[in-house]
Amino acid sequence: QVQLVESGGGLVQPGGSLRLSCTTSGINFGVYLMGWHRQAPGKQRELVAQITRDYSPKYANFVKGRFVISRDNAKNTVYLEMDFLKPEDTAVYYCNAWPGISGAPDYWGQGTQVTVSS
């Protein structure tokens, strides 16, 4: 059974930081493309950042310079370090795992709420 479990969300003031974690089980983590997506109320889910099996990161323009994605294959875990948070970063953040093969299933976590507010 595949499981992706996110943690680390919460309430933070503008300009603050949070570190999200997503620990996986049931997949060969090292070969998966791992991503963080987010969905704000009334909006579509959007890609925040991805990291390949070779540790190459990719970021959405709206988080470049503020967020850093990383992975620890020994711990089957992907992280999202979020700095200089803004109110518009408020959303549910989801972890995603995809093997990078067209047509292959991907997997999602249950999400963790991030709220940026004073």
C-alpha positions in Angstrom: 0.0 0.0 0.0 1.4 3.4 -1.0 1.3 6.1 1.5 2.5 9.7 1.4 2.2 11.6 4.7 2.8 15.3 4.8 3.6 17.2 8.0 5.0 20.6 9.1 2.1 22.9 8.1 0.7 25.5 10.4 0.1 29.2 11.1 2.9 31.6 10.5 3.2 35.4 10.2 4.1 37.0 6.9 7.9 36.9 6.4 8.1 33.7 8.5 9.3 30.2 7.6 8.0 26.7 7.6 9.5 23.3 6.6 7.2 20.7 5.1 8.0 17.0 5.1 6.5 14.2 3.1 7.4 10.7 4.1 6.5 7.9 1.7 6.1 4.1 1.9 5.2 1.4 -0.6 7.1 2.9 -3.5 10.7 2.7 -4.7 11.2 6.3 -3.6 14.6 6.8 -5.3 13.2 6.5 -8.8 10.2 8.8 -8.4 9.9 12.4 -9.4 8.7 14.1 -6.2 6.6 17.3 -6.2 4.8 19.8 -4.0 1.6 21.3 -5.1 -0.9 23.6 -3.4 -4.5 24.5 -3.6 -6.0 27.7 -2.2 -9.7 28.0 -1.6 -11.6 28.6 -4.8 -8.5 28.0 -6.9 -7.1 25.1 -8.9 -4.3 23.0 -7.6 -0.9 24.3 -8.9 2.6 23.0 -9.0 5.0 24.6 -6.4 8.2 22.6 -6.9 9.5 19.3 -8.2 12.7 17.4 -7.7 14.0 14.6 -10.0 15.6 11.3 -9.0 18.9 13.1 -9.8 18.1 15.9 -7.4 17.4 18.5 -10.1 14.9 21.0 -8.7 12.3 23.0 -10.6 10.2 25.8 -9.1 7.2 27.8 -10.0 8.0 31.4 -10.7 6.0 32.6 -7.7 8.3 30.8 -5.2 11.7 31.1 -6.8 14.2 32.5 -4.3 11.9 31.8 -1.4 11.3 28.0 -1.4 13.8 25.1 -1.6 12.8 21.5 -2.4 15.1 18.7 -1.3 15.0 14.9 -0.9 16.5 12.3 1.3 16.4 9.0 -0.5 17.6 7.1 2.6 14.6 8.4 4.5 12.1 8.2 1.6 11.3 11.8 2.4 10.9 15.0 0.4 11.1 18.4 2.0 9.9 21.9 1.2 11.7 24.7 3.0 9.5 27.8 2.7 11.0 31.2 3.7 9.7 34.8 3.3 6.2 33.5 3.4 3.4 35.7 2.1 -0.4 35.7 2.8 -0.9 34.5 -0.8 1.1 31.3 0.0 -1.9 30.3 2.2 -3.1 26.9 0.8 -3.3 23.2 1.4 0.1 21.8 0.3 0.1 18.3 -1.2 3.0 15.9 -1.9 3.0 14.0 -5.2 5.0 11.1 -6.4 5.3 10.1 -10.1 7.6 7.6 -11.6 8.1 9.8 -14.7 6.6 7.2 -17.1 3.8 8.4 -19.3 0.6 6.8 -18.3 1.9 5.5 -15.0 -0.1 6.2 -11.9 1.0 8.9 -9.5 0.3 9.2 -5.8 -0.9 12.0 -3.5 -0.7 12.7 0.2 -3.6 14.0 2.2 -2.3 17.6 2.3 -1.1 19.9 5.1 -2.6 23.4 5.7 -0.3 26.4 5.5 -1.8 29.7 6.7 0.2 32.9 6.5 -1.5 35.6 8.5 -0.7 38.3 11.0 
